[in-house]
């Protein structure tokens, strides 16, 4: 995977290309027939073996221009590329082929990477939204804090043509961008102006969009995710702590009638990341500033017997309004679609599902990378 730092001093920032292996250190449960002595012996052998420990290899690219707001990876032809948004207002594209080759030969390498492939400073202000197209390889979209969205088109010479006329429609900072999983000229964006917009990048009238969902959230819309299997579904997360599911098939010409098909309000603070599962069209993950990651399944519903059973459990707990009973009530009132809650990280920035290992989640935060897989997904 590729990551970027946000160091306290600009010249200390780096891009890390990481390779993780031996990520399967789970001890098999002992059989009931196995003696305690055999179990202790087995544990001692496992704990002392270097080959049983997870392995992390790293290749670094110096990034002295400032902190990296967001970074995205794409495979374009034979090149492994990364696009980085810098807090100094520039977007850079990097070729990671050299770093990936180095990871095969050493555990750590601070690479003399040389200059980036391409740099665009036309935004003039910093931004956070950036996305590669999976359909039109090499196409990139970037949005900034001054409400502008620029479309990048690759050239044969290994450079990019960036349309100097931005897509204009948002009235405040563009927080996230997603390309359509099936259409090469369609993107979705969300903004601090509380709206979600769907654009046709070919439109000559760049001040209008195909679909506008005004007041999609009560406050800033921070992140969106386009379902790659059921492409009429879009996921959004906002400063209001809400996660919303939108179905484009139910949209009408009047924006006042465009409502989400599902709303989940479990997180206590703003949502920082959302993503659909790559191979299960009803499962998604979300993270929030409440230091929690949640896994959800839209296909789950409570049946009447389950509801009746939970009501009975609450009655048996009695009417005492003590702390323990309040915690029990909070747990019982969680939406049935909530599968799993992961805690332990502070200031979670992003999460992603592994594209090939079903249910494996990688998350980054101020204090750690966490890599986990639950039995729920």
Buried (B, 14 or more C-beta within 10 A) or exposed (E): BBBBBEBEEBEEBBBBBBBBEEEEEEEEEEEEEEEEEEEEEBEEEEEEEEEEEEEBBBBBBBBEBBBBBBBBBBEBEEBBBBBBBBBEBBBBBBBBEBBBEBBEEEEEBEBEBEEBBBEBEBBEEBBBBBBBBBEBBBBBBBBBBBBBBBBBEBEEEBEBEBBEEBBBBBEBBBBBBBBBBEBBBBBBBBBBBBBBBBBBBEEEEBEBBEBBBEBBBEBBBBBBBBBBEEBEBBBBBBBBBBBBBBBBEEBEEEBEEBBBEBEBEBBEEBBBBBBBBBBBBBBBBBBBBBBBBBBBBBEBEEEEEEEEEBEEEBEEBEEEEEEEBEEBEEEEEEBBBBBBBBEBBEEBBBBBBBEEBBBBBBBBBEEEBBBBBEEEB
